[in-house]
Amino acid sequence: MELVINKTDDTTICALLENGKLYQVIAEEFEDQIAGNIYLGKVEKIVSALDAAFIKLPEGQNGFLRLRDVKREYIEKFANQKKLTEGQKILVQVKKEGIGKKGPQVTTNIAVVGKLLVLFPFSDTIGISKKITDENERLRLKQIAVNIRNKVGYGCIVRTASEKVEEEDIYNETLVLQKIWNDITQTFKRSRKEKLLYKEVDRDEYIVREYVTKEVNYVFTNDSKYRELIRKAFPKRSVKIEVVDGDPFEIFGIYDKINEINKRRVQLTCGGEIVIDRAEAMTVIDVNSAHYISSTSQSQLSFEINKEAAKEIARQIMLRNLSGIIIVDFIDMDTEENQKQIAEVLENELIRDKNKVTIHGFTKLGLLELTRKRTTKPLVEKFQTTCPICGGSGTVVHPNEILRKILEELSTPPENVSEVIIRIHPHLKSFITKETLSAIKKHNNFEIHLHYTYVTPISYELTWKLKPKEE
């Protein structure tokens, strides 16, 4: 894979490509992003009906905390009491960014993230990245994780970057993360007001840590700083780094590729298509055969289209950063074996996804259900905004309704009118026939001038001109 990093004075945008196809765009506003940040907050309100608490964070933000996630050991250590009460200070980490009108979701299950592993001070569980598939390597890393837990008393997850890394290097990072955690707790204990206690590493180090994965062989950037950062972070890897002049997104045509997120319909090379619709509570993806007819049987036809669609759907999920509940309506398959194979294709394609994805299987109606963990906003919200005309509905008032209103207003003109200028949107031009114009003029004794220059298709403008007053 290739990682393209485009850095300007105030923004950094990255793109991951494979064989010329765009798989992911990293366009977080790193300074504004709060996922992963650790705060001293205040319990502002406990809502028993929701089994949740609202936590006041710095700068007036309110975090949502699920009470069932708060462990007894945490409360006893940081609250010196048996349960949370309103007004007390609390140590929380942002689990998910706020989206829409929803505030950020916070947790007391703190995680201190490093390049090689994630440390969990309030847990004793250990885990190995699922992307590490070699059984011998998994056993080796599991023993290292057990040794770390025995030495520092914390649980941990060994990340993909730890594969083939010496135990000493992993343990050294553990000590760094342990010191970070100790500094956080000391600051928390001596502070009273809401404040930020820990923020992720700066954006350049974050990009190198999270996105220069073992699958990335080439890095293209317009900032030579990344050459040193990558070599320092991965001294034993041979990542090819090329520093280019100008905008690398222009050079590699990435801006044009990003326009894919604007499309509701995505064409497949086999002739089929997928249709992506985002709703408030979920994303629905429909697979259509369109004009594909090369297969000799309906069953084989459905399977071939669904197989290609599954690969493209995985790419679109990562590219658009879709999250939450995702429902896929594949073309009907006549056997459970075919359904199982399609689900496996999708699962294999999503292995590279950094976000946790769970495939729940097919429903009785033949719909595939999956969920994807949300950490940051969908990509569409970074490059698009709600349409000021339709308000996000995707529809506007029908032209016939606009014409009806115009005719109604023309039927009650002011006195002494000599002419009227009607300004409407060019979209309405095909709905106004010569017969319509003749009918308008026939029933009115003033001149009518029609201009297709109005800026919005949902309204119009009438300008009346009066006859000169007689002296």
N, C-alpha and C positions, 0 to 999 in steps of 0.2 A: 504494500500500500504506500501511497504518497501522502505526506502531510504538507499542506501549503499554509504558510503563516504570513498574513498581511498586516503589517504594523504601521500605524500612522501616529501622529502626535498624541491623540487622545483615545484611540480605539485599537483593539487587536481582534482580528477575525481569522479563524482557522477553518480549513476544509480538509476532509479525508477523502481520497479518491482511490479507486481500484480499477485498473484497466480503463481509465478515462471516465468512469462512472462516479458521480458524486454520491457519497454514502452519509456524510455527516457534515454539518456546518456548526462550528462552535462560535456563537456570536453573543455570549453572555457579556453584559456590562459588568466587568469584573469588580469595579469599585462599588457598584450598587448591589451586587449579588450578596445575599446573606446566608444562603444554605451552607451549613457547616460551621457557621460562627457560633461561639459560645458566649452567653450573656449572663449577667446578674439581672434577674427580673423580679417583679413583685406580683404576687398573686392578687389580681384585681377583683376577680369574681369567680366563685365556684357555682356551677350549675349542675345540681344533682340529677336533674332529668336527662341531661346529656352525658352524665358521668364524665364531665370535663371541667377544666378551669381556663379562664382567660388570663394570660400573663402579660403584664405591662413591660414593654421593652423600651430601650432608649429611643428618643425622637418620636415618641407618641405611638409607636406601633403596638399592636396587640397580638400576641401569639396564642394559638389554640393548643392546649395540652390535654391529652387523654389520660384520665386519672388511673385507668387500669394499667398504664405503662409505668406508673411510678412505683418503684420497688420499696419495700419496707426498710431495707438497709440504707437506701438513699435518704429517706426522710429522717431516720435516726442520726445519720452522720451529718447532714447539712441543715436540719431543722430542729434538732434536739427535742423532738416530740413525735407522737405516734401518727399524726395525720396532718395534711396541709390545712392551713387556715388563711382566710383573706387578710391581706396586708403584710404577710411575711415575705422575706426575700427568698429567692429560689435560683438554683443554677440550672440553666437549660441550654440546649443546642438546637439550632434551627434544622429541622428535618426536611421540610419542603418549603420552597419559596411560596409567597402569597400569589394567588392568581385571581384575576377579576376583582370582585369585592371581598373575596376571602383573604384573611390575613395568613401569615406564615404558620405552619404547624411546627410545634417545638416538642422536644422530648427530654427526659431526664436520663435516658440511656446514652450517656456521652460517649463519643467515639473520637479518638485522636488519630488523625490519618497521616500516614507516612507513605513513602514510595514503595516500600517492601511489605508493610503490614499495617493493620489498623488495630489500635489498642483500645480495649473496653474496660475502664476502671471499675465499673459496677457489674461486671459479669465474669464468670469463670469459664465460659464456653470457648471452644476453639473451633476454627474452621479453615478449610483450604479452598482457594479459588477453584470454581468448577471448570475454569478454562485450562487448568493444569490437568491433563488427562493421563499422563504416564503414572501407573500405579506405584512403581518403586519411588518415583519422585514425590508422590503424594504421601507415602509412608515416611519418607525422610523428613519432609516439611512438617508433618503432623508431630513427629517426635521433637522437632525443634520448637514447635508451638507449645508442647507440653512442658519442655524445659523452661521456656520463657514464663509460663504461668507459675511454675514452681518457684522461680527466682524472684519475680516481681509481684506475684499475686493477682495479676490481671488476665482476663481473657483476651484473645486476639484472633484476627482473621489474617491468614497469610495471603498476600496478593499475588497476582499473576507474575509481577516483576521479580518475585523471589525465586522463580524457577532457575535451578542450577547455581544459585547464589550461595556462597559459603555461610555456614552457621554464624561465624564470628561477625560478618557484615550485617546479618539480620539482627543479631543481638545488640550490636552497636547502635543500630537505629532504634531499637527498643529503649535503650538508655536515653536517647535524645527525646523520644516521645514521652518517656516517664518524667523527664525534667520539665517539659512543657506542661504536663498535667499538674505537677507539683506547684509550678508557678501560678497556674490558674486557680488552684484551690487556696493558695495563700492570699492571693489578691481578693478572692471572693470573701474569705473570712474577715478581712479587715475593711471591707467596703460596705456601704449601706444603700447608696442610690443606684438606680438602674445604670448599667454601663456595659460596654463591650469588653469582654475579658480576653478573647482570642479570636483572631481572624486568620483565615487561610493564608498560605504563602502568597507572595505577589504574583501577578498574572503570568509573568514570563516563566517563573519556576513552576507554577501550577500547570501551564500548558505542557511543559517538558515532562513533568511527573505523570500527568494523566493521559497524554495523547501520543507521546513517543513510545508506543508499545512495541512488543517484539515483532508484530506484523508490519510495522513501518520500516521500510528500507531506505526511503528517500525523504529528505526534508528540503523544501524550497521556501525561502524567506527573503524579505528585503531588509532584514535587520541582522547584521553580522554578530550581534550579541548572542544569538541562539547557537552559534557554532561552539562557543566556549561552554555555554550552559549544558548542551547535550553531551559534549565530550566529558565534562566533569561528572554529570549524572550517570553516564554509561561508559566508563573507561574501557570496558572489555568488549563493547559492541562496535561493529563497523557500519554505523549509519552514515550514508552519503548525504552531505549537506551542501546545498548550492545557494549562494547569496546572489540575488538577481537585482537589477536596477528597475525602478519603477514599481508599478502595482502588480504583484504576482497573480492576483485574481483576474486582472485583465489579460495577462499573458496566457493563462491556462483556461480562459473562457468561463470562469466559475460564476461570474455574475449572470451569464445567460443560463447556466445550469440551475442557479438558485430560483429562477423564474418557474421552475417545476412546481414549487410549493403553491403557486397561484392557481394551478390547474386542478379542477375537480376531477377531471377524467385523465387517466394515464393510459396511454396506448401500450400494448404488449407487442413484441416482435412477431408473435404467432398470428396477430390479427385480432386477438381479443382485447379486452380493456378492463381496468378496475376503476370504480367510482368511489371517491372518498368524501364522506359527509361528516362534519364535526357537529355534535349537539352539546348541550350544556352538561349532560351527565355521561356521555360516551361518544365514541367515534364508530361509525358504521362504514364498512367497506364492502362493496358489491362487486362480484366478478361476473362479467358478461362475455359471451362467445363472440359477439359482434359478427364479423364476416368470415370467421375462421371455419372452413369446411374441408380441410385437406385430409382429415381422418376418415377411415372407412366405416367406423362404428360410433354410435352416440356415446357409448361408455368410454371408449378410447379418446374420443374428442374431448369429453369433459375432463378426463384425467390429465391430458396434455396441457390444456389451458390452465387448469387449477395448479398444476406443478409450476408452470412459469409464473403464474399470478402469485403463488406463495413466496417465491424468491423476490419478486418485485414489491410485494406487500411488506416484507421484512425491511427492504431498503427504504421504502417510503416511511415506515414507522420510525426508523432511526433518523432519516433525513429531516422529517417534519417534527421530530421530537414529540410524537403522539404519546399520550400516557392515560392512565386510568383504565376504564373498561373499553375494550375494543372488540367489536363483533364483526366477523367476516362471513359473508354469505357467498360461499363458493357455488359453482354450478353443481346441481344435484349429482351425487355419486351413488351408484347402485349397490356398492358393497362397503362394509365396515373396513375391510382391508385397504381399499383405496383411500378412505378417510384417514386411516392411521398413517399411511405413507405421506399424504399431503401435510398432516400435522407434523410429521418428522422432518419434512423438507423445511417447513417454516421454523421449527425449533433449531435445526442445524444452522440456518441462515442467521438466526438471532443470537448465536453463541458469541459473536463479536460485540454484541451490544453491552455497553457499560452499565446500563440500567437493568434492574432485575425484571425479567419477563416470566410470567407463569402462564402456560397454556392449559386451560381447564378442560379442553375436549369439545366434542360436538354435542349439541343439544338434540332433543327428539325432532326438532324442526330442521336439523341439518345445518345449524349455525355454529361456527367455531368461536368459542369464547376464550379471550386471553386478557390478561391485565399486565400493565407495565408501570413500574414505579415512577412517580413524578418527582423530579428534583428541581427542574427549572421550567420556565415557560415554553410553550410550543414555539417553534421557529417562526410560524406565521405571525405571531404577536410581536416579533422583533423586526419584521420587514413590512408588515401591513398594519393598517388601522381600520377601525370600523367605518364603513361607508357613511358619509354625512348625509347622503340622499335617502338611502333605504334603511339606515340604522342597523345594518347587519342582517336584515331579513332576506336579502337577495331579490326582492320584488319591489316594484313601484306601482303607483296608481296607473290603471289602464288608460291609454290615450283616449278611448271613447268617453271615459269619465271626465277627463280634462275638457274635451270638446263640448260635452253636455253643459259643463259649468260656464264655458265661454258663451254658448248660445243662450243660456239663461240670463247672463249678464247683458248680452246684446239686446235682449227683448225688453229691457227696461233702461233705455239710455237716458242721459240727462236731457234737459230741454235745449233747443237751439244747437243741436249737434250737426256739424258739417261733415266730419269724418272721424274714423277711429283707426288707431294703429294697434294691431295685435301682434305681440311678440311671443312666440312659442319655441320650444326646443326642436331641433332638426329631426329628432326621433319621431315626432308626430306627423312629419310630412307625408309619409305613406298612408296615413289614415284620413287625410283630407282630399276628397275627390273634387272634380269640377262640379259635380252635382251638388255637393255640400256647399261649395262657395256660391253657386247660383242661388241655392235656397236661402242662404244667409242674406245675400244682396237683394233678393226679391222682396223680402219682408221688412226691409229697412230702407229709409230714404236718406241714407248718408253713405259716403264713400268708405270702403273697407280696404285697408292695406295690411297684408299679412307678411310678417318678417320672421324667418326661422333663425333667430339670434338669441333666444332666451337661454340662460345658462343651466337650468335644471328641468328635467322632464316631468316633474311632479307639480308644476304650477305654470303660470303664464302672467303676462302683463298687458293691460289695456290702457291706452292713452287716448282720451277724448279730446277732440278739437272743436271748439264752439264757433258758430257763425259770428261774424263781427256785428256788434250792436249797431242798430240803425239810429242815426241822429235825428 
